[in-house]
Amino acid sequence: MKKLIETLKNIWKIEDLRQRILITMLFVAIYRFGSFVVLPGINPALLDKLQSQTAGGLMSLLDMFSGGAFSNASIFALGIMPYISASIVMQLLAVAVPYFQKMQREGESGRKKIMTYTRYLTVLILLFQAPSYLVNLKMQAGAALASGISWGIFVIPATIILAAGSMFILWLGERITDKGIGNGISLIIMIGIIARLPQAFIQEVTSRFTAITGGGLVMFLVEIIILYAVVCAAIVLVQGVRKVPVQYAKRIVGGQQVGGARQYIPLKLFAANVMPIIFAQALMFIPLAFVQYASPENANWFVRSMLDHHSWMYNLIFAFLIIAFTYFYTAITLNPTQMAEDMKRNNGFIPGIKPGKPTADFIDDVMSRITFPGSLFIAFIAIMPAFASLLNVQDAFSQFFGGTSLLILVGVVLDTLQQIESHLLMRHYDGLLNSGRIHGRGMSAY
């Protein structure tokens, strides 16, 4: 406790870090406030049916990622997921289409162009998703619209407001990244998830202590122990590093001998961090949300299974997408060829491996071998809510029992703490942990 208090004092002493944290808190407060601002013309007291619809199933996940804005018919109801969907499309285009491949190789200017295209695509997705959301709103809470206003007239301004709300969230996320602490987009998703945690926890406690079969306290303690174990496993996985030794040759520069020292390339066990989970979850949302707006009870067994995030079919496809995106995202964020060239340029080599292509092949092989078990483990944690449901865990609380929610929380918190620790160490203050640095996803190879 004493070290924690001292660390908080050190954080407050650093003016730049203090301002970044306060700015982050301000933008987060604005986001949470907007989640309760209801669309103009909608009576929030008549949204019971919409809130019941989002209490379970796929809609509960949509509502969780929007921080409750979906069930509140808020101006932020569509959340940040349309931007995530657009980002997925642009990432795939950057791999498959030569025009975007060339753009990606242009450095910072190319990145800005891709970001511009991503925003345009986000707007197009919003103009399609917003009317779909309003159709569902009419089906579930048609009486909530104020008298004297027809749905035909309401749809156009409401679509503009919903699209503007999501783009405003994107703007907040980018400002947090530039002026605050942490990755703004990931932080906003995390805040939306955390907003549901207290209510879910209270529901689970109430359910266990009012259970007719008895043993509620014991089962609740078992849940907490398992949850703690899963959190620890997720932390170990996110921070896991395989160190590859690099030997630098001795050379004379300016009459002085340099080099000769051995260093290590820290290749992360889960280099892609939380992005594969976010991408996979976004893909699961795109087609299924529109089926839910229609008549899922008349759909075939496959569609009904995909609407149930506890079904084996849903979790099998979800796990497969996480594994696929882990390999994909690792491939586009780590370039073994570039790492080998940089090593060779600095007279470095991996002992026993020839410089150049053999070094690149060796790094690629190491990454493939450590990515596979990491992706399997992260996929298993992602589908933990399905196993938690077998223990009669409440649906809302089971989302924190492993699953996408837990992985995002762990990944974003560690990444944010790593940035705070970097500010502390730059000013020669002690870090956040006695054991050394926190391995955030921002760690580079050198």
Salt bridges, closest charged atoms under 4 A:
ASP16 OD2 - ARG20 NE 3.51
ASP16 OD2 - HIS423 ND1 3.79
ASP63 OD2 - ARG196 NH1 2.83
GLU106 OE1 - LYS113 NZ 3.53
GLU108 OE2 - ARG111 NH2 2.75
GLU174 OE2 - ARG119 NH2 2.71
ASP178 OD2 - ARG175 NH2 2.87
GLU204 OE2 - ARG208 NE 3.13
GLU223 OE2 - ARG208 NE 2.57
ASP342 OD1 - ARG345 NH1 2.74
ASP361 OD2 - LYS357 NZ 2.90
ASP365 OD2 - ARG369 NE 3.07
ASP395 OD1 - HIS309 NE2 3.31
ASP395 OD1 - HIS310 NE2 2.74
ASP415 OD2 - ARG441 NH2 3.59
